[in-house]
Amino acid sequence: MRGIEFRGDLATKHRVTPVSNEMGGRSEIQLFTDGRIGLYMTGRWNYPAMNAIKDFDWDVVLPPTGPGGRWTNGGGGGYAILKGTKHQDAAWEALSWLTGEGQKDVADVIGIPAYKPATH
């Protein structure tokens, strides 16, 4: 709960991130590349787009530390099936798709796929 509250406080109390009606119809990445916000939390999938921006000096930093410490999420290639899952067959089917041919369908969304043939 403290983490959720802290996230909300960043916009409403500390005023360090815009709320929806302050974004002017722009996405977070557009606000960042326009120089209107100074930190944009993203992942490796945005590297090609960020690197292609002319005259835009950017870098990578650790995420800020909140009251409960530093936290970030991962994704893209760290898939697993929990040992005690109730739906092992369905989980295996989903995992097989995510790490196999299905990545060709989602590569534009998730960026660099975990399955090398999906990069072509």
C-alpha positions in Angstrom: 0.0 0.0 0.0 2.8 2.4 0.8 4.3 1.9 -2.7 1.0 2.6 -4.4 0.5 5.7 -2.2 4.1 6.9 -3.0 3.4 6.4 -6.8 0.3 8.6 -6.5 2.1 11.2 -4.4 4.7 11.6 -7.1 2.0 13.3 -9.2 -0.4 14.8 -6.7 1.8 15.8 -3.7 5.4 16.1 -5.0 4.4 17.2 -8.5 7.3 15.4 -10.2 5.3 13.5 -12.8 2.3 14.8 -14.8 -1.3 13.7 -14.2 -3.3 12.7 -17.3 -4.9 16.2 -17.9 -1.4 17.8 -17.9 0.0 15.6 -20.7 -1.8 17.5 -23.5 -2.6 14.3 -25.4 1.1 13.4 -25.5 2.5 10.0 -24.4 5.2 9.7 -21.6 7.9 9.0 -24.2 6.9 12.0 -26.2 7.0 14.3 -23.1 10.5 12.9 -22.4 11.9 13.3 -25.9 10.3 16.9 -26.0 12.2 17.7 -22.8 9.1 18.3 -20.7 9.9 15.5 -18.2 13.3 14.4 -17.1 12.9 10.7 -16.4 11.1 8.1 -18.4 11.0 4.5 -17.1 11.1 2.1 -20.0 12.9 -1.0 -21.2 15.3 -2.2 -23.8 12.6 -2.4 -26.5 12.7 1.5 -26.8 16.4 1.6 -27.4 16.1 1.7 -31.2 13.5 4.5 -31.1 15.5 6.5 -28.5 18.8 6.1 -30.3 17.3 7.3 -33.6 16.3 10.8 -32.1 18.6 13.4 -33.5 20.2 16.0 -31.1 18.7 14.2 -28.0 21.3 13.4 -25.3 19.9 10.7 -23.0 21.3 8.1 -20.7 20.3 5.1 -18.5 20.1 5.4 -14.7 18.8 3.3 -11.8 15.1 4.0 -10.8 14.5 6.3 -7.9 14.4 4.9 -4.4 11.1 5.1 -2.6 10.1 4.5 1.1 10.2 0.8 0.6 13.5 0.8 -1.3 14.2 0.5 -5.0 11.9 -1.6 -7.2 11.5 -2.3 -10.9 9.8 -4.9 -13.0 11.3 -7.2 -15.5 10.0 -8.8 -18.6 10.6 -10.0 -22.1 12.5 -13.2 -21.5 12.2 -14.4 -18.0 9.2 -16.8 -18.4 8.4 -19.7 -16.1 5.6 -21.9 -14.9 5.0 -22.2 -11.1 5.4 -25.7 -9.7 2.0 -25.6 -8.0 0.0 -24.1 -10.9 -3.5 -25.6 -11.3 -3.5 -25.4 -15.0 -0.2 -26.9 -16.1 -1.2 -27.8 -19.6 -2.6 -24.3 -20.3 0.5 -22.7 -18.7 2.8 -24.9 -20.9 0.9 -23.9 -24.0 1.2 -20.2 -23.2 4.9 -20.5 -22.3 5.6 -22.4 -25.5 3.8 -19.7 -27.6 5.6 -16.9 -25.7 9.1 -18.4 -26.3 8.4 -19.8 -29.8 6.7 -18.8 -32.9 4.2 -16.6 -31.1 6.9 -14.0 -30.6 6.7 -13.1 -34.3 3.1 -11.8 -33.5 4.2 -9.6 -30.6 7.7 -8.5 -31.4 6.5 -5.0 -32.4 4.9 -4.7 -29.0 7.5 -6.2 -26.7 10.6 -5.3 -28.7 13.6 -7.6 -28.7 12.0 -11.1 -28.5 13.4 -14.0 -26.5 13.2 -16.3 -29.6 16.0 -15.4 -32.1 14.1 -16.4 -35.3 11.4 -13.8 -34.3 13.9 -11.0 -34.9 13.8 -11.6 -38.7 
